[in-house]
Amino acid sequence: MLKKPIYLDNNATTAMDPRVFEVMKPYFLEHYGNAASTTHVYGWDAKEAVDEAREKIAGLINASPKEIIFTSGATESVNLALKGVFEKNRSKGNHIISCVTEHKAVLDTCKHLENLGAEITYLPVNSEGLIDLSSLEQAIRKSTILIAIMFANNETGVIQPVAEISTIARKHNVVFFCDGTQAIGKIPVDIQKEGIDLMAFSSHKMYGPKGSGALFIRRKPATVQLTAQMDGGGHESGFRSGTLNVPGIVGMGEACAISSKEMPVNISQIKYLRDKLEKALLKLPGSFLNGNKDHRLPNVSNIAFDKVDGHGMMLALSKHIAVSSGSACSSVTQEPSFVLKAMGLSDELARSSFRFSLGRFTTLEEIDFAIEKISRVLLQCRESSKH
Ligand SMILES: *Cc1c(COP(=O)(O)O)cnc(C)c1O
């Protein structure tokens, strides 16, 4: 069998940690009860497992277990937060502030709400991918009901000034929603310190199973008001009806517990490898880093290679390395990345940019291999375009 390319696309999804899989297994085969069944041991077992997972997940972000609502993933959590706040606050206002470099889950939900009468301000970013705080404050109106800014960007890893954003939101009494999907499990996130009111995140970006996610809904000093988007049996305090995905939730709980425990080690190991890769690639002629170097996730490096056909380079690379390019990761079409374009890159440079995202299972051998392959492929692509 052919050797598979090495995996440097951990921001798209992570491999499941085998320890997570082991913990999930009995909840498919033995403890298959419905967590809402109160009349027998099958239901009690499932409920107990869900409660334990909820505690572990809350623990990772310093929330209380009651503040965690289970969903099918970050996309659903984003939809619940944005649509739920909009629907609940129709009488208060219709204005939402977001940002041009948000994930499609946020941008497409905003578009949906615009069709329903919402007014959205999309804040721009500077060349390093950061929003301007005074522009944020100036954008707030009487009718502003929500600020939706992500924690860390999926393409560049750039981390927004979350605590400063929440300070502004609180000063003006506006709810602050944060898409934490790329940050949770990778860097410490404390919803108290950061002052976040609503936060979406997902299990499959942190070594847990796909199809399992959560929305943090602040309860103290007051519960954030939002309308449920899924009606049914009133599960999850009425915020999200539907039989709970017990194995998925158990897996997400274990993934969070492992992240809590191993985060310092993971960060230093992953950052060491990322920096090694980045340093080598930035030595290649015509290459530069996309995004702020310091306010950034430790596992991502988004690099532009000037004067090379991005598509050709992607094709040549994909035999050896699984990565995302600035033309493929945003959509099925070959549109250049809107995130990189918002930072001022030309279509051509966005297309010849690559996102390398490392993970817990990335090895030194893989990074050495990647450096050698990328260097060689870049040289070959530039050579061939000369003829
Ligand atoms: C992956 C991702 C999502 C979507 O998460 P799913 O669980 O796959 O729905 C949302 N926001 C960001 C920033 C992401 O990286």
The ligand as an SDF file (V2000), in Angstrom:
LIG
                    3D

 15 15  0  0  0  0  0  0  0  0999 V2000
  -14.2120   24.0050   12.4090 C   0  0  0  0  0  0  0  0  0  0  0  0
  -14.7300   25.3180   12.7980 C   0  0  0  0  0  0  0  0  0  0  0  0
  -16.1090   25.5510   12.9350 C   0  0  0  0  0  0  0  0  0  0  0  0
  -17.1330   24.4940   12.6120 C   0  0  0  0  0  0  0  0  0  0  0  0
  -17.0740   23.4320   13.5130 O   0  0  0  0  0  0  0  0  0  0  0  0
  -17.8870   22.0830   13.2820 P   0  0  0  0  0  0  0  0  0  0  0  0
  -17.8480   21.3980   14.5940 O   0  0  0  0  0  0  0  0  0  0  0  0
  -17.1370   21.3420   12.2380 O   0  0  0  0  0  0  0  0  0  0  0  0
  -19.2590   22.4340   12.8700 O   0  0  0  0  0  0  0  0  0  0  0  0
  -16.5020   26.7930   13.3430 C   0  0  0  0  0  0  0  0  0  0  0  0
  -15.6230   27.7760   13.6140 N   0  0  0  0  0  0  0  0  0  0  0  0
  -14.2890   27.5900   13.4940 C   0  0  0  0  0  0  0  0  0  0  0  0
  -13.3670   28.7010   13.8120 C   0  0  0  0  0  0  0  0  0  0  0  0
  -13.8070   26.3670   13.0800 C   0  0  0  0  0  0  0  0  0  0  0  0
  -12.4970   26.1930   12.9480 O   0  0  0  0  0  0  0  0  0  0  0  0
  1  2  1  0
  2  3  1  0
  2 14  2  0
  3  4  1  0
  3 10  2  0
  4  5  1  0
  5  6  1  0
  6  7  2  0
  6  8  1  0
  6  9  1  0
 10 11  1  0
 11 12  2  0
 12 13  1  0
 12 14  1  0
 14 15  1  0
M  END
$$$$
